[in-house]
Amino acid sequence: MKLLPLDNPQLIALVAGWLGREENARWLDFGTGELLTAVSLTIMAQRDLHLLRAFTGDGNDLPIGLVALSDIDLRAKSAGSLWAVLGRKNSWAYARRAASELLTLGFGKLGLETVRAWVVEIHWPARRALEELNFRYIGRRRRCQWIHGRPYDRLLYDLLATEHHESAVRHAADPSVHLRRPPVPPPAAP
């Protein structure tokens, strides 16, 4: 697996296409109410506020997804959001590995101390991925993500550099290890 910077128009167009798919867009929120375009991604890739990387499968140079840290504040040593999008479905194992490598880059090279993430309460694969990455559930924002005209809660998570290091060491020693953590609370009743 490789992490690739978004540094060419073809890759940026590919990722913009993934972000434009309804099955991906419904889980994301970039604060504008609009989908990210190739132009938006190009600007994001050039700013220190974001760290965007496409990822490939093993032994392949074809990108299959994107992992990102956004709202990076080097003064506060934090990133406001870890997020991912799959270009090829059923690539969750690669997405988790890519996210772990991106977190290692953020905590190591950028010197971050904490990273936050959120996930829509009904997005079970993303919830499981965050838990496997050792993120801790810290709360919820109620009825703030609208999907097909229905409100859902966002579950909030965070991860400290020391917790990521512990998780990375465990997974390196035995990649089949899945962290056993208490499940996050069930979705609130509508």
N, C-alpha and C positions, 0 to 999 in steps of 0.2 A: 504494500500500500504506500502511496505517495501523497504528500500534501503539496498542492500547486498554487502559487500566487495567481490572482486574477490580473494577469499582465498582458493579455492579448484580446483583441476584439472578438475572436471566435469563441473563446472560453467564456467571456462575459456574456455574449449573446446566448450561449447554451444555458448558462446559469439563470439568466433573465427568463428564458423559456420555462425552466423548472419552476421558478417563483411565480410565473403567471398561471400555472395550472391550479384550478380550483381546489383539487385535493391537497395541494401544498399551501396555497394562499390562506385558506380558512384558519390555519393554525398559527399564523403570523400576524404581527401588527407593527408597522414601521411608523406609526404616529400620524400618518398623512391620510389614511383612509384609501390610499391608492396603492396599486401594485408597484413594485420596484421595476424600473426599466433598465435597459443596457446603459443608458446615460447615467442614471442614478447609481448603478453598481460601479461604473467607472469612477465616479466622484468618490464613492465610499472607499474604493480600493486605494485611492490616492491620499486619503486622510488618515492621520494617526488615531482618529477616533474609533477606527474599525480595524480588525485583523481578519481578513477573509481568505479562506483556503478551500479550493476544490480538492476532492480526494478521489483516488482511484482504488480499484480492487487489487488483490495480490497479483504480481506478475503481469500487470496490465497498465497501459498508459491512458486508457479511456476514462475520463472523469465520470463518476457515478453519483456524486453528491457534493454538498458544500457545508462546511462548518465555519462558524464565525464568532468572534467576540466583538461586541458593539458597546458604545458608550464607555470607551476606555478613558480613564482619568489617571494619568501617571502620577500626578501630585497626590491623589488619594489612594494610589496603588490598588485600584479596583476596576472591574469591568461590570457594566450594568446588565449585560445580557450575553449569555451563551445561547446560540441557536444553530439549527441545522435544517437543511432541506435535502431530500433524496431525489435524485434524477432518475434513479432506477429503484423501483420498489423492491422490498425484501433485502435491502442493503443495511439494515439496522446494525448488524455486527460491525460492518466497516465504519458506519457513522459513529458508533461508540468509540472505536479505536482512534478514528480521526479526531474526535472531540478530545480524547485523552491526550493525544499528541499536541493538539492546539493548546490545551490547558497547560501542558508542560512548557510549551513555548511562552505562553503568557506569564506563568509564574516564574519561569527561569529568565528568559531574555528580557522581558518587559519589567520584571520585578513586582508583578502584581501580588497582592496579599489575599484578595477576595474576589470571587466572581459570583454574580447572581444569575439566576435563570427563572423563567416561568413557563408553565405549560397549561394548556386547557385541560380541565379536569377529566374530560372523557378521552383524552389522547393517551391511551394506555401504553403504546410502545415508547413514546417520549418520556412518560413518567418512569417506566422501567429503566430506560437508558440513563436518566439522571440519577436514579438510585444506585445503579451499577457503577456510576462514576463517583459515588460517595457524596453526592450532593445531599444536603439536609433540608427537609421540609421545614419552612419557617412561618408559613401562614397562607392566607388566601385573599384575593381581591374578588369580591362577589359581583356576579352578573355584569361582567365588563367585556366579555368576548362574545360577539354575536355571530352565530353560524346558522344559516338558513332561517333567519328571523327568530331565533331562540337564544336567550342569554345563557351563558355558562360562566362558571368561576374560573379564575386563573389561580393555580397553585404556585406558591413562591418558594424558591429554593436558594441556598447559597453554599459555597464551598470555599474553605480556606486553603492556602498553599500547603500547609502541613497535612491537611486531610487528603489532598490530591496526591502528595508524595506517598503517603501510606497506602492509598489505593493502587497507585502505579506499581509500587514494589510488590504488592500482593498479586496483581495481574501478571507482572513479569515473571514471578516465580511459578505461577500456575495459571495460564490464560483461561482455563475452564472454570476458575473460581468465580462465583457470583456472590457478591456481598449479601449477607443476610441482614436485612434491615427491616424494622417494622414497616408495614405498608402505610402509605399515606392515607389520611382520612378519606372515607368515601365521599362522593359528590353530595353537596347539600341538596335538599329537596327544592324543586323549582317553586 
